[in-house]
C-alpha cells in the first residue's frame, strides 16, 4: 500500500497568528499556508517552556501539520476531537482542549478558501 504524498510547503510562506482561549487559558496558534492559500501547518504556543503542556502542544502541532500536508482536512480531524456542551442540556459543540480549538481555527481558514 502506498502512502499518500506529503505536500511540500514553500520555504517562505504566509502565516497568521491568532489567540485561542480554552477556559481561562489563552494560547497562540500560528497557521501556515501553502502557495494556494490552504492551511497546511500549525504551531500552538503559550505554555511554559519545558512544561508537559508545552511538549503536548508541540507534539500535537506536528501531528496536525503532517495530517494537513497529507490532505486530511482540519474539519475531519475536528469531528474526532472531544467536545463539551455550552450548557448542561445543550449539544457538545465547544472544543474541550486547545487542540480542538486550533483545529476549529484551521477549519475556518479552510472554509474561507
N, C-alpha and C positions, 0 to 999 in steps of 0.2 A: 504494500500500500504506500503510495506516495504522499508525503506531507504537503499541505498547501504552501505555496511560495510566500515568503515574507516580503512586504513592500518596503523597499529601502527608502529612508527619508533623506531629503536633501541636507547637506551639511549646514546650510543656513536656512532657517525656516521660521515662519510666523509662530508666535506663541502668545497666549493670553492668560493672565493670572487673575484669579477670582477667589474671594473669600468664600469658604463653605463653613457652615455652623451646624454642629450637632450638639443639642443640649446647650451647655454653657461653654463648649469648646469651639474655638474658631481656628481654622487652618487655612492654608493657601493651597489652591490647586492650579498648577500651570499646565495648560493644554497646548500641545504642539501639533501643527497641521502639516499635511503633505502639500505638494505643489498644486493639487486640485482643490485645496481648501478643506479636505476631510480631516477630522481629528484622528491622530494616529499615535499619540503618546500622552502620558500624564505624569506629573510629579506632584505628590502630595507632601506638604511640608508644614511644620509648625510645632511639632512635638519636640521636647527637649532632646538635644543631640545626645546620642549614646543610650537613650531610653529604649525600653521594649516597644513602646508605641512607635517611636521613630523607625525602628527596624521593621515593624509590621507594615507601616505605611510605605517605606521604601520597597519592600518585597511586593506589596500589592500593586504599587505603581509599575514595577517591572512586568508583573503578570498581566495586568490590564493592557499595557503598551504592546506587549508581544501579541496578545489576542487581537487587538485593533489592527496591528500590522499584518496579521494573517487573515483579515477580512471579517472577523467576528464583530458585530455591532455592539456598541455600548448598551443599546436598548435590550438586546438579547441577554447580555450579562446582567443588566439591572433587574430583569424579571426573575433572576435566580437569587437575588440578594434579599436578606431579611428586611422586612418592613414592619412598622408599628402603626397602630391606629392613631389618628389625631385626637379622637375622643374615645371613651370607653366602649361605646356601641358602634363606632364607625369602622369603615374598612381599613385594612392595613395598607397605607399609601406612603407614609413618611419613611425615609431611609433610617435604618437602625444604627448605622455607623457612617464614619467618614468615607469609607469605601463606596457605600451605596450612594452617598451624596455626590461623590466625584463622578460616579457612573451616570447619575441623573444629569449632571452638568454636561458631560461629554455627549450624552444623548440629545440634549438641547442643541448643541453645536451641529450634530449630525442632521437633525431635522431642519436646521437653518440653511443647509447647503442645497 
